[in-house]
Amino acid sequence: MAQDSLTESSLALGTLIASRICHDVISPIGAISNGLELVALTGNADTPEMELISQSVDGANARIRFYRVALGLASSEQKLGASEIKNILHGFYADTRVVCAWRVSDDVRRDEVQAVFLALMSVSSALPLGGEMTVQRQDNVWSITGIGKQIRAPEPLWAALTGGGNIQDMKPSEVQFAMLPRCTQELERVLTYQTSETEAVIRF
């Protein structure tokens, strides 16, 4: 199965599945969160066990919000504000060794945010020891940069971003490398990347 086998129909089906999963899972997580608030009102929530449950619920909610944008359906008619995007990124990377700075002040089309989130997933995977990521847009070109003490960016995998590689060999944790090229193609953008010992950059 070659890179071009990720057709428009298969990508659409994949995003539908992801959207359905996120939609169905977020409801019970919201119910747990509401339950924790009720427990807090009784004065019995101030225990290490309840704190652990609360942190876990917050973490799960943050991940679902991120994946809903990155892997779910994306419309060019919807927009996300800078504050909402920053909130999603803050929650997603809160308990990781990666810091992410969103340096775009304007509202952004949801399909563009999806591509950026997929790029962030790709770049963060190249930071095994953690690091700093920055998202910028200049002259309508997005730049997603990751800087760390060590960059691990296997060329066969990253080559998939520009039409190489084989998606059949990808792991579930690497799905962003298959989806991002298709998303940028739909945005009519040229996707490029470069890596060094301390930096990984994706532009489109």
MODELLER restraints for C-alpha pairs under 7 A, 6 or more apart:
rsr = mdl.restraints
at = mdl.atoms
rsr.add(forms.Gaussian(group=physical.xy_distance, feature=features.Distance(at['CA:1:A'], at['CA:166:A']), mean=6.59, stdev=0.5))
rsr.add(forms.Gaussian(group=physical.xy_distance, feature=features.Distance(at['CA:1:A'], at['CA:167:A']), mean=6.83, stdev=0.5))
rsr.add(forms.Gaussian(group=physical.xy_distance, feature=features.Distance(at['CA:1:A'], at['CA:168:A']), mean=5.74, stdev=0.5))
rsr.add(forms.Gaussian(group=physical.xy_distance, feature=features.Distance(at['CA:2:A'], at['CA:166:A']), mean=5.24, stdev=0.5))
rsr.add(forms.Gaussian(group=physical.xy_distance, feature=features.Distance(at['CA:2:A'], at['CA:167:A']), mean=6.46, stdev=0.5))
rsr.add(forms.Gaussian(group=physical.xy_distance, feature=features.Distance(at['CA:3:A'], at['CA:160:A']), mean=6.85, stdev=0.5))
rsr.add(forms.Gaussian(group=physical.xy_distance, feature=features.Distance(at['CA:3:A'], at['CA:163:A']), mean=6.12, stdev=0.5))
rsr.add(forms.Gaussian(group=physical.xy_distance, feature=features.Distance(at['CA:3:A'], at['CA:164:A']), mean=6.54, stdev=0.5))
rsr.add(forms.Gaussian(group=physical.xy_distance, feature=features.Distance(at['CA:3:A'], at['CA:165:A']), mean=6.54, stdev=0.5))
rsr.add(forms.Gaussian(group=physical.xy_distance, feature=features.Distance(at['CA:3:A'], at['CA:166:A']), mean=5.58, stdev=0.5))
rsr.add(forms.Gaussian(group=physical.xy_distance, feature=features.Distance(at['CA:3:A'], at['CA:167:A']), mean=5.79, stdev=0.5))
rsr.add(forms.Gaussian(group=physical.xy_distance, feature=features.Distance(at['CA:15:A'], at['CA:71:A']), mean=5.64, stdev=0.5))
rsr.add(forms.Gaussian(group=physical.xy_distance, feature=features.Distance(at['CA:15:A'], at['CA:72:A']), mean=4.30, stdev=0.5))
rsr.add(forms.Gaussian(group=physical.xy_distance, feature=features.Distance(at['CA:15:A'], at['CA:73:A']), mean=5.16, stdev=0.5))
rsr.add(forms.Gaussian(group=physical.xy_distance, feature=features.Distance(at['CA:16:A'], at['CA:72:A']), mean=6.26, stdev=0.5))
rsr.add(forms.Gaussian(group=physical.xy_distance, feature=features.Distance(at['CA:16:A'], at['CA:73:A']), mean=6.16, stdev=0.5))
rsr.add(forms.Gaussian(group=physical.xy_distance, feature=features.Distance(at['CA:18:A'], at['CA:71:A']), mean=5.95, stdev=0.5))
rsr.add(forms.Gaussian(group=physical.xy_distance, feature=features.Distance(at['CA:18:A'], at['CA:72:A']), mean=5.09, stdev=0.5))
rsr.add(forms.Gaussian(group=physical.xy_distance, feature=features.Distance(at['CA:19:A'], at['CA:68:A']), mean=6.00, stdev=0.5))
rsr.add(forms.Gaussian(group=physical.xy_distance, feature=features.Distance(at['CA:19:A'], at['CA:72:A']), mean=4.48, stdev=0.5))
rsr.add(forms.Gaussian(group=physical.xy_distance, feature=features.Distance(at['CA:19:A'], at['CA:73:A']), mean=6.25, stdev=0.5))
rsr.add(forms.Gaussian(group=physical.xy_distance, feature=features.Distance(at['CA:22:A'], at['CA:64:A']), mean=5.98, stdev=0.5))
rsr.add(forms.Gaussian(group=physical.xy_distance, feature=features.Distance(at['CA:22:A'], at['CA:68:A']), mean=6.00, stdev=0.5))
rsr.add(forms.Gaussian(group=physical.xy_distance, feature=features.Distance(at['CA:26:A'], at['CA:61:A']), mean=6.89, stdev=0.5))
rsr.add(forms.Gaussian(group=physical.xy_distance, feature=features.Distance(at['CA:26:A'], at['CA:64:A']), mean=6.96, stdev=0.5))
rsr.add(forms.Gaussian(group=physical.xy_distance, feature=features.Distance(at['CA:29:A'], at['CA:57:A']), mean=6.59, stdev=0.5))
rsr.add(forms.Gaussian(group=physical.xy_distance, feature=features.Distance(at['CA:29:A'], at['CA:61:A']), mean=6.90, stdev=0.5))
rsr.add(forms.Gaussian(group=physical.xy_distance, feature=features.Distance(at['CA:33:A'], at['CA:57:A']), mean=6.68, stdev=0.5))
rsr.add(forms.Gaussian(group=physical.xy_distance, feature=features.Distance(at['CA:39:A'], at['CA:45:A']), mean=5.82, stdev=0.5))
rsr.add(forms.Gaussian(group=physical.xy_distance, feature=features.Distance(at['CA:59:A'], at['CA:91:A']), mean=6.98, stdev=0.5))
rsr.add(forms.Gaussian(group=physical.xy_distance, feature=features.Distance(at['CA:62:A'], at['CA:88:A']), mean=6.39, stdev=0.5))
rsr.add(forms.Gaussian(group=physical.xy_distance, feature=features.Distance(at['CA:62:A'], at['CA:91:A']), mean=5.02, stdev=0.5))
rsr.add(forms.Gaussian(group=physical.xy_distance, feature=features.Distance(at['CA:62:A'], at['CA:92:A']), mean=5.15, stdev=0.5))
rsr.add(forms.Gaussian(group=physical.xy_distance, feature=features.Distance(at['CA:63:A'], at['CA:92:A']), mean=5.46, stdev=0.5))
rsr.add(forms.Gaussian(group=physical.xy_distance, feature=features.Distance(at['CA:65:A'], at['CA:88:A']), mean=6.52, stdev=0.5))
rsr.add(forms.Gaussian(group=physical.xy_distance, feature=features.Distance(at['CA:66:A'], at['CA:88:A']), mean=6.06, stdev=0.5))
rsr.add(forms.Gaussian(group=physical.xy_distance, feature=features.Distance(at['CA:66:A'], at['CA:92:A']), mean=6.62, stdev=0.5))
rsr.add(forms.Gaussian(group=physical.xy_distance, feature=features.Distance(at['CA:69:A'], at['CA:114:A']), mean=5.52, stdev=0.5))
rsr.add(forms.Gaussian(group=physical.xy_distance, feature=features.Distance(at['CA:70:A'], at['CA:114:A']), mean=4.57, stdev=0.5))
rsr.add(forms.Gaussian(group=physical.xy_distance, feature=features.Distance(at['CA:70:A'], at['CA:117:A']), mean=5.36, stdev=0.5))
rsr.add(forms.Gaussian(group=physical.xy_distance, feature=features.Distance(at['CA:70:A'], at['CA:118:A']), mean=5.75, stdev=0.5))
rsr.add(forms.Gaussian(group=physical.xy_distance, feature=features.Distance(at['CA:74:A'], at['CA:110:A']), mean=5.62, stdev=0.5))
rsr.add(forms.Gaussian(group=physical.xy_distance, feature=features.Distance(at['CA:74:A'], at['CA:111:A']), mean=4.74, stdev=0.5))
rsr.add(forms.Gaussian(group=physical.xy_distance, feature=features.Distance(at['CA:74:A'], at['CA:114:A']), mean=6.77, stdev=0.5))
rsr.add(forms.Gaussian(group=physical.xy_distance, feature=features.Distance(at['CA:75:A'], at['CA:110:A']), mean=5.72, stdev=0.5))
rsr.add(forms.Gaussian(group=physical.xy_distance, feature=features.Distance(at['CA:75:A'], at['CA:111:A']), mean=5.40, stdev=0.5))
rsr.add(forms.Gaussian(group=physical.xy_distance, feature=features.Distance(at['CA:76:A'], at['CA:109:A']), mean=5.44, stdev=0.5))
rsr.add(forms.Gaussian(group=physical.xy_distance, feature=features.Distance(at['CA:76:A'], at['CA:110:A']), mean=5.92, stdev=0.5))
rsr.add(forms.Gaussian(group=physical.xy_distance, feature=features.Distance(at['CA:76:A'], at['CA:111:A']), mean=5.39, stdev=0.5))
rsr.add(forms.Gaussian(group=physical.xy_distance, feature=features.Distance(at['CA:77:A'], at['CA:109:A']), mean=6.81, stdev=0.5))
rsr.add(forms.Gaussian(group=physical.xy_distance, feature=features.Distance(at['CA:78:A'], at['CA:109:A']), mean=5.77, stdev=0.5))
rsr.add(forms.Gaussian(group=physical.xy_distance, feature=features.Distance(at['CA:78:A'], at['CA:110:A']), mean=5.50, stdev=0.5))
rsr.add(forms.Gaussian(group=physical.xy_distance, feature=features.Distance(at['CA:79:A'], at['CA:107:A']), mean=6.09, stdev=0.5))
rsr.add(forms.Gaussian(group=physical.xy_distance, feature=features.Distance(at['CA:79:A'], at['CA:108:A']), mean=5.21, stdev=0.5))
rsr.add(forms.Gaussian(group=physical.xy_distance, feature=features.Distance(at['CA:79:A'], at['CA:109:A']), mean=4.25, stdev=0.5))
rsr.add(forms.Gaussian(group=physical.xy_distance, feature=features.Distance(at['CA:79:A'], at['CA:110:A']), mean=5.09, stdev=0.5))
rsr.add(forms.Gaussian(group=physical.xy_distance, feature=features.Distance(at['CA:80:A'], at['CA:107:A']), mean=5.51, stdev=0.5))
rsr.add(forms.Gaussian(group=physical.xy_distance, feature=features.Distance(at['CA:80:A'], at['CA:108:A']), mean=5.40, stdev=0.5))
rsr.add(forms.Gaussian(group=physical.xy_distance, feature=features.Distance(at['CA:80:A'], at['CA:109:A']), mean=6.39, stdev=0.5))
rsr.add(forms.Gaussian(group=physical.xy_distance, feature=features.Distance(at['CA:80:A'], at['CA:110:A']), mean=6.13, stdev=0.5))
rsr.add(forms.Gaussian(group=physical.xy_distance, feature=features.Distance(at['CA:81:A'], at['CA:106:A']), mean=6.83, stdev=0.5))
rsr.add(forms.Gaussian(group=physical.xy_distance, feature=features.Distance(at['CA:81:A'], at['CA:107:A']), mean=4.39, stdev=0.5))
rsr.add(forms.Gaussian(group=physical.xy_distance, feature=features.Distance(at['CA:81:A'], at['CA:108:A']), mean=6.51, stdev=0.5))
rsr.add(forms.Gaussian(group=physical.xy_distance, feature=features.Distance(at['CA:82:A'], at['CA:104:A']), mean=6.82, stdev=0.5))
rsr.add(forms.Gaussian(group=physical.xy_distance, feature=features.Distance(at['CA:82:A'], at['CA:105:A']), mean=5.64, stdev=0.5))
rsr.add(forms.Gaussian(group=physical.xy_distance, feature=features.Distance(at['CA:82:A'], at['CA:106:A']), mean=6.31, stdev=0.5))
rsr.add(forms.Gaussian(group=physical.xy_distance, feature=features.Distance(at['CA:82:A'], at['CA:107:A']), mean=5.93, stdev=0.5))
rsr.add(forms.Gaussian(group=physical.xy_distance, feature=features.Distance(at['CA:86:A'], at['CA:102:A']), mean=6.35, stdev=0.5))
rsr.add(forms.Gaussian(group=physical.xy_distance, feature=features.Distance(at['CA:89:A'], at['CA:100:A']), mean=6.95, stdev=0.5))
rsr.add(forms.Gaussian(group=physical.xy_distance, feature=features.Distance(at['CA:93:A'], at['CA:99:A']), mean=6.62, stdev=0.5))
rsr.add(forms.Gaussian(group=physical.xy_distance, feature=features.Distance(at['CA:97:A'], at['CA:130:A']), mean=4.49, stdev=0.5))
rsr.add(forms.Gaussian(group=physical.xy_distance, feature=features.Distance(at['CA:97:A'], at['CA:131:A']), mean=6.55, stdev=0.5))
rsr.add(forms.Gaussian(group=physical.xy_distance, feature=features.Distance(at['CA:98:A'], at['CA:130:A']), mean=4.89, stdev=0.5))
rsr.add(forms.Gaussian(group=physical.xy_distance, feature=features.Distance(at['CA:98:A'], at['CA:131:A']), mean=4.98, stdev=0.5))
rsr.add(forms.Gaussian(group=physical.xy_distance, feature=features.Distance(at['CA:98:A'], at['CA:132:A']), mean=5.72, stdev=0.5))
rsr.add(forms.Gaussian(group=physical.xy_distance, feature=features.Distance(at['CA:99:A'], at['CA:131:A']), mean=6.45, stdev=0.5))
rsr.add(forms.Gaussian(group=physical.xy_distance, feature=features.Distance(at['CA:99:A'], at['CA:132:A']), mean=4.84, stdev=0.5))
rsr.add(forms.Gaussian(group=physical.xy_distance, feature=features.Distance(at['CA:99:A'], at['CA:133:A']), mean=6.06, stdev=0.5))
rsr.add(forms.Gaussian(group=physical.xy_distance, feature=features.Distance(at['CA:100:A'], at['CA:132:A']), mean=5.98, stdev=0.5))
rsr.add(forms.Gaussian(group=physical.xy_distance, feature=features.Distance(at['CA:100:A'], at['CA:133:A']), mean=4.65, stdev=0.5))
rsr.add(forms.Gaussian(group=physical.xy_distance, feature=features.Distance(at['CA:100:A'], at['CA:134:A']), mean=5.79, stdev=0.5))
rsr.add(forms.Gaussian(group=physical.xy_distance, feature=features.Distance(at['CA:101:A'], at['CA:133:A']), mean=6.20, stdev=0.5))
rsr.add(forms.Gaussian(group=physical.xy_distance, feature=features.Distance(at['CA:101:A'], at['CA:134:A']), mean=4.79, stdev=0.5))
rsr.add(forms.Gaussian(group=physical.xy_distance, feature=features.Distance(at['CA:101:A'], at['CA:135:A']), mean=6.23, stdev=0.5))
rsr.add(forms.Gaussian(group=physical.xy_distance, feature=features.Distance(at['CA:102:A'], at['CA:134:A']), mean=6.17, stdev=0.5))
rsr.add(forms.Gaussian(group=physical.xy_distance, feature=features.Distance(at['CA:102:A'], at['CA:135:A']), mean=5.01, stdev=0.5))
rsr.add(forms.Gaussian(group=physical.xy_distance, feature=features.Distance(at['CA:102:A'], at['CA:136:A']), mean=6.90, stdev=0.5))
rsr.add(forms.Gaussian(group=physical.xy_distance, feature=features.Distance(at['CA:103:A'], at['CA:135:A']), mean=5.77, stdev=0.5))
rsr.add(forms.Gaussian(group=physical.xy_distance, feature=features.Distance(at['CA:103:A'], at['CA:136:A']), mean=5.30, stdev=0.5))
rsr.add(forms.Gaussian(group=physical.xy_distance, feature=features.Distance(at['CA:104:A'], at['CA:136:A']), mean=5.98, stdev=0.5))
rsr.add(forms.Gaussian(group=physical.xy_distance, feature=features.Distance(at['CA:104:A'], at['CA:137:A']), mean=6.46, stdev=0.5))
rsr.add(forms.Gaussian(group=physical.xy_distance, feature=features.Distance(at['CA:115:A'], at['CA:180:A']), mean=5.94, stdev=0.5))
rsr.add(forms.Gaussian(group=physical.xy_distance, feature=features.Distance(at['CA:115:A'], at['CA:183:A']), mean=6.06, stdev=0.5))
rsr.add(forms.Gaussian(group=physical.xy_distance, feature=features.Distance(at['CA:115:A'], at['CA:184:A']), mean=6.60, stdev=0.5))
rsr.add(forms.Gaussian(group=physical.xy_distance, feature=features.Distance(at['CA:118:A'], at['CA:176:A']), mean=5.34, stdev=0.5))
rsr.add(forms.Gaussian(group=physical.xy_distance, feature=features.Distance(at['CA:118:A'], at['CA:180:A']), mean=5.89, stdev=0.5))
rsr.add(forms.Gaussian(group=physical.xy_distance, feature=features.Distance(at['CA:119:A'], at['CA:144:A']), mean=6.76, stdev=0.5))
rsr.add(forms.Gaussian(group=physical.xy_distance, feature=features.Distance(at['CA:119:A'], at['CA:180:A']), mean=6.83, stdev=0.5))
rsr.add(forms.Gaussian(group=physical.xy_distance, feature=features.Distance(at['CA:119:A'], at['CA:202:A']), mean=6.68, stdev=0.5))
rsr.add(forms.Gaussian(group=physical.xy_distance, feature=features.Distance(at['CA:120:A'], at['CA:144:A']), mean=6.73, stdev=0.5))
rsr.add(forms.Gaussian(group=physical.xy_distance, feature=features.Distance(at['CA:121:A'], at['CA:176:A']), mean=6.62, stdev=0.5))
rsr.add(forms.Gaussian(group=physical.xy_distance, feature=features.Distance(at['CA:122:A'], at['CA:176:A']), mean=6.31, stdev=0.5))
rsr.add(forms.Gaussian(group=physical.xy_distance, feature=features.Distance(at['CA:122:A'], at['CA:177:A']), mean=6.54, stdev=0.5))
rsr.add(forms.Gaussian(group=physical.xy_distance, feature=features.Distance(at['CA:123:A'], at['CA:146:A']), mean=5.99, stdev=0.5))
rsr.add(forms.Gaussian(group=physical.xy_distance, feature=features.Distance(at['CA:123:A'], at['CA:200:A']), mean=6.27, stdev=0.5))
rsr.add(forms.Gaussian(group=physical.xy_distance, feature=features.Distance(at['CA:124:A'], at['CA:146:A']), mean=6.95, stdev=0.5))
rsr.add(forms.Gaussian(group=physical.xy_distance, feature=features.Distance(at['CA:126:A'], at['CA:151:A']), mean=5.23, stdev=0.5))
rsr.add(forms.Gaussian(group=physical.xy_distance, feature=features.Distance(at['CA:126:A'], at['CA:152:A']), mean=4.58, stdev=0.5))
rsr.add(forms.Gaussian(group=physical.xy_distance, feature=features.Distance(at['CA:126:A'], at['CA:153:A']), mean=5.22, stdev=0.5))
rsr.add(forms.Gaussian(group=physical.xy_distance, feature=features.Distance(at['CA:127:A'], at['CA:148:A']), mean=6.15, stdev=0.5))
rsr.add(forms.Gaussian(group=physical.xy_distance, feature=features.Distance(at['CA:127:A'], at['CA:150:A']), mean=6.43, stdev=0.5))
rsr.add(forms.Gaussian(group=physical.xy_distance, feature=features.Distance(at['CA:127:A'], at['CA:151:A']), mean=5.47, stdev=0.5))
rsr.add(forms.Gaussian(group=physical.xy_distance, feature=features.Distance(at['CA:127:A'], at['CA:152:A']), mean=6.46, stdev=0.5))
rsr.add(forms.Gaussian(group=physical.xy_distance, feature=features.Distance(at['CA:128:A'], at['CA:152:A']), mean=6.90, stdev=0.5))
rsr.add(forms.Gaussian(group=physical.xy_distance, feature=features.Distance(at['CA:129:A'], at['CA:149:A']), mean=6.92, stdev=0.5))
rsr.add(forms.Gaussian(group=physical.xy_distance, feature=features.Distance(at['CA:129:A'], at['CA:150:A']), mean=6.54, stdev=0.5))
rsr.add(forms.Gaussian(group=physical.xy_distance, feature=features.Distance(at['CA:130:A'], at['CA:148:A']), mean=6.23, stdev=0.5))
rsr.add(forms.Gaussian(group=physical.xy_distance, feature=features.Distance(at['CA:131:A'], at['CA:146:A']), mean=6.86, stdev=0.5))
rsr.add(forms.Gaussian(group=physical.xy_distance, feature=features.Distance(at['CA:131:A'], at['CA:147:A']), mean=5.56, stdev=0.5))
rsr.add(forms.Gaussian(group=physical.xy_distance, feature=features.Distance(at['CA:131:A'], at['CA:148:A']), mean=4.32, stdev=0.5))
rsr.add(forms.Gaussian(group=physical.xy_distance, feature=features.Distance(at['CA:132:A'], at['CA:146:A']), mean=5.65, stdev=0.5))
rsr.add(forms.Gaussian(group=physical.xy_distance, feature=features.Distance(at['CA:132:A'], at['CA:147:A']), mean=5.34, stdev=0.5))
rsr.add(forms.Gaussian(group=physical.xy_distance, feature=features.Distance(at['CA:132:A'], at['CA:148:A']), mean=6.57, stdev=0.5))
rsr.add(forms.Gaussian(group=physical.xy_distance, feature=features.Distance(at['CA:133:A'], at['CA:145:A']), mean=5.38, stdev=0.5))
rsr.add(forms.Gaussian(group=physical.xy_distance, feature=features.Distance(at['CA:133:A'], at['CA:146:A']), mean=4.28, stdev=0.5))
rsr.add(forms.Gaussian(group=physical.xy_distance, feature=features.Distance(at['CA:133:A'], at['CA:147:A']), mean=6.40, stdev=0.5))
rsr.add(forms.Gaussian(group=physical.xy_distance, feature=features.Distance(at['CA:134:A'], at['CA:144:A']), mean=5.78, stdev=0.5))
rsr.add(forms.Gaussian(group=physical.xy_distance, feature=features.Distance(at['CA:134:A'], at['CA:145:A']), mean=5.21, stdev=0.5))
rsr.add(forms.Gaussian(group=physical.xy_distance, feature=features.Distance(at['CA:134:A'], at['CA:146:A']), mean=6.59, stdev=0.5))
rsr.add(forms.Gaussian(group=physical.xy_distance, feature=features.Distance(at['CA:135:A'], at['CA:143:A']), mean=5.89, stdev=0.5))
rsr.add(forms.Gaussian(group=physical.xy_distance, feature=features.Distance(at['CA:135:A'], at['CA:144:A']), mean=4.73, stdev=0.5))
rsr.add(forms.Gaussian(group=physical.xy_distance, feature=features.Distance(at['CA:135:A'], at['CA:145:A']), mean=6.63, stdev=0.5))
rsr.add(forms.Gaussian(group=physical.xy_distance, feature=features.Distance(at['CA:136:A'], at['CA:142:A']), mean=5.82, stdev=0.5))
rsr.add(forms.Gaussian(group=physical.xy_distance, feature=features.Distance(at['CA:136:A'], at['CA:143:A']), mean=5.26, stdev=0.5))
rsr.add(forms.Gaussian(group=physical.xy_distance, feature=features.Distance(at['CA:136:A'], at['CA:144:A']), mean=6.60, stdev=0.5))
rsr.add(forms.Gaussian(group=physical.xy_distance, feature=features.Distance(at['CA:137:A'], at['CA:143:A']), mean=6.15, stdev=0.5))
rsr.add(forms.Gaussian(group=physical.xy_distance, feature=features.Distance(at['CA:141:A'], at['CA:203:A']), mean=6.89, stdev=0.5))
rsr.add(forms.Gaussian(group=physical.xy_distance, feature=features.Distance(at['CA:141:A'], at['CA:204:A']), mean=5.73, stdev=0.5))
rsr.add(forms.Gaussian(group=physical.xy_distance, feature=features.Distance(at['CA:142:A'], at['CA:203:A']), mean=5.44, stdev=0.5))
rsr.add(forms.Gaussian(group=physical.xy_distance, feature=features.Distance(at['CA:142:A'], at['CA:204:A']), mean=5.43, stdev=0.5))
rsr.add(forms.Gaussian(group=physical.xy_distance, feature=features.Distance(at['CA:143:A'], at['CA:201:A']), mean=6.89, stdev=0.5))
rsr.add(forms.Gaussian(group=physical.xy_distance, feature=features.Distance(at['CA:143:A'], at['CA:202:A']), mean=5.90, stdev=0.5))
rsr.add(forms.Gaussian(group=physical.xy_distance, feature=features.Distance(at['CA:143:A'], at['CA:203:A']), mean=4.61, stdev=0.5))
rsr.add(forms.Gaussian(group=physical.xy_distance, feature=features.Distance(at['CA:144:A'], at['CA:201:A']), mean=5.63, stdev=0.5))
rsr.add(forms.Gaussian(group=physical.xy_distance, feature=features.Distance(at['CA:144:A'], at['CA:202:A']), mean=5.24, stdev=0.5))
rsr.add(forms.Gaussian(group=physical.xy_distance, feature=features.Distance(at['CA:144:A'], at['CA:203:A']), mean=6.39, stdev=0.5))
rsr.add(forms.Gaussian(group=physical.xy_distance, feature=features.Distance(at['CA:145:A'], at['CA:200:A']), mean=5.85, stdev=0.5))
rsr.add(forms.Gaussian(group=physical.xy_distance, feature=features.Distance(at['CA:145:A'], at['CA:201:A']), mean=4.44, stdev=0.5))
rsr.add(forms.Gaussian(group=physical.xy_distance, feature=features.Distance(at['CA:145:A'], at['CA:202:A']), mean=6.60, stdev=0.5))
rsr.add(forms.Gaussian(group=physical.xy_distance, feature=features.Distance(at['CA:146:A'], at['CA:199:A']), mean=5.58, stdev=0.5))
rsr.add(forms.Gaussian(group=physical.xy_distance, feature=features.Distance(at['CA:146:A'], at['CA:200:A']), mean=5.14, stdev=0.5))
rsr.add(forms.Gaussian(group=physical.xy_distance, feature=features.Distance(at['CA:146:A'], at['CA:201:A']), mean=6.30, stdev=0.5))
rsr.add(forms.Gaussian(group=physical.xy_distance, feature=features.Distance(at['CA:147:A'], at['CA:198:A']), mean=5.65, stdev=0.5))
rsr.add(forms.Gaussian(group=physical.xy_distance, feature=features.Distance(at['CA:147:A'], at['CA:199:A']), mean=4.57, stdev=0.5))
rsr.add(forms.Gaussian(group=physical.xy_distance, feature=features.Distance(at['CA:147:A'], at['CA:200:A']), mean=6.66, stdev=0.5))
rsr.add(forms.Gaussian(group=physical.xy_distance, feature=features.Distance(at['CA:148:A'], at['CA:198:A']), mean=5.28, stdev=0.5))
rsr.add(forms.Gaussian(group=physical.xy_distance, feature=features.Distance(at['CA:148:A'], at['CA:199:A']), mean=6.48, stdev=0.5))
rsr.add(forms.Gaussian(group=physical.xy_distance, feature=features.Distance(at['CA:149:A'], at['CA:198:A']), mean=5.63, stdev=0.5))
rsr.add(forms.Gaussian(group=physical.xy_distance, feature=features.Distance(at['CA:150:A'], at['CA:197:A']), mean=6.14, stdev=0.5))
rsr.add(forms.Gaussian(group=physical.xy_distance, feature=features.Distance(at['CA:150:A'], at['CA:198:A']), mean=5.50, stdev=0.5))
rsr.add(forms.Gaussian(group=physical.xy_distance, feature=features.Distance(at['CA:151:A'], at['CA:197:A']), mean=5.44, stdev=0.5))
rsr.add(forms.Gaussian(group=physical.xy_distance, feature=features.Distance(at['CA:151:A'], at['CA:198:A']), mean=5.45, stdev=0.5))
rsr.add(forms.Gaussian(group=physical.xy_distance, feature=features.Distance(at['CA:151:A'], at['CA:199:A']), mean=6.42, stdev=0.5))
rsr.add(forms.Gaussian(group=physical.xy_distance, feature=features.Distance(at['CA:156:A'], at['CA:165:A']), mean=5.45, stdev=0.5))
rsr.add(forms.Gaussian(group=physical.xy_distance, feature=features.Distance(at['CA:157:A'], at['CA:165:A']), mean=6.13, stdev=0.5))
rsr.add(forms.Gaussian(group=physical.xy_distance, feature=features.Distance(at['CA:158:A'], at['CA:177:A']), mean=7.00, stdev=0.5))
rsr.add(forms.Gaussian(group=physical.xy_distance, feature=features.Distance(at['CA:159:A'], at['CA:165:A']), mean=5.57, stdev=0.5))
rsr.add(forms.Gaussian(group=physical.xy_distance, feature=features.Distance(at['CA:160:A'], at['CA:166:A']), mean=6.99, stdev=0.5))
rsr.add(forms.Gaussian(group=physical.xy_distance, feature=features.Distance(at['CA:160:A'], at['CA:177:A']), mean=6.18, stdev=0.5))
rsr.add(forms.Gaussian(group=physical.xy_distance, feature=features.Distance(at['CA:160:A'], at['CA:178:A']), mean=6.62, stdev=0.5))
rsr.add(forms.Gaussian(group=physical.xy_distance, feature=features.Distance(at['CA:161:A'], at['CA:177:A']), mean=5.87, stdev=0.5))
rsr.add(forms.Gaussian(group=physical.xy_distance, feature=features.Distance(at['CA:161:A'], at['CA:180:A']), mean=6.91, stdev=0.5))
rsr.add(forms.Gaussian(group=physical.xy_distance, feature=features.Distance(at['CA:161:A'], at['CA:181:A']), mean=5.42, stdev=0.5))
rsr.add(forms.Gaussian(group=physical.xy_distance, feature=features.Distance(at['CA:162:A'], at['CA:181:A']), mean=6.82, stdev=0.5))
rsr.add(forms.Gaussian(group=physical.xy_distance, feature=features.Distance(at['CA:162:A'], at['CA:191:A']), mean=6.66, stdev=0.5))
rsr.add(forms.Gaussian(group=physical.xy_distance, feature=features.Distance(at['CA:162:A'], at['CA:192:A']), mean=6.90, stdev=0.5))
rsr.add(forms.Gaussian(group=physical.xy_distance, feature=features.Distance(at['CA:167:A'], at['CA:178:A']), mean=6.34, stdev=0.5))
rsr.add(forms.Gaussian(group=physical.xy_distance, feature=features.Distance(at['CA:184:A'], at['CA:191:A']), mean=6.74, stdev=0.5))
rsr.add(forms.Gaussian(group=physical.xy_distance, feature=features.Distance(at['CA:189:A'], at['CA:204:A']), mean=5.52, stdev=0.5))
rsr.add(forms.Gaussian(group=physical.xy_distance, feature=features.Distance(at['CA:190:A'], at['CA:204:A']), mean=5.29, stdev=0.5))
rsr.add(forms.Gaussian(group=physical.xy_distance, feature=features.Distance(at['CA:191:A'], at['CA:203:A']), mean=5.80, stdev=0.5))
rsr.add(forms.Gaussian(group=physical.xy_distance, feature=features.Distance(at['CA:191:A'], at['CA:204:A']), mean=4.46, stdev=0.5))
rsr.add(forms.Gaussian(group=physical.xy_distance, feature=features.Distance(at['CA:192:A'], at['CA:202:A']), mean=5.89, stdev=0.5))
rsr.add(forms.Gaussian(group=physical.xy_distance, feature=features.Distance(at['CA:192:A'], at['CA:203:A']), mean=5.30, stdev=0.5))
rsr.add(forms.Gaussian(group=physical.xy_distance, feature=features.Distance(at['CA:192:A'], at['CA:204:A']), mean=6.37, stdev=0.5))
rsr.add(forms.Gaussian(group=physical.xy_distance, feature=features.Distance(at['CA:193:A'], at['CA:201:A']), mean=5.45, stdev=0.5))
rsr.add(forms.Gaussian(group=physical.xy_distance, feature=features.Distance(at['CA:193:A'], at['CA:202:A']), mean=4.36, stdev=0.5))
rsr.add(forms.Gaussian(group=physical.xy_distance, feature=features.Distance(at['CA:193:A'], at['CA:203:A']), mean=6.12, stdev=0.5))
rsr.add(forms.Gaussian(group=physical.xy_distance, feature=features.Distance(at['CA:194:A'], at['CA:200:A']), mean=5.93, stdev=0.5))
rsr.add(forms.Gaussian(group=physical.xy_distance, feature=features.Distance(at['CA:194:A'], at['CA:201:A']), mean=5.37, stdev=0.5))
rsr.add(forms.Gaussian(group=physical.xy_distance, feature=features.Distance(at['CA:194:A'], at['CA:202:A']), mean=6.75, stdev=0.5))
rsr.add(forms.Gaussian(group=physical.xy_distance, feature=features.Distance(at['CA:195:A'], at['CA:201:A']), mean=6.33, stdev=0.5))
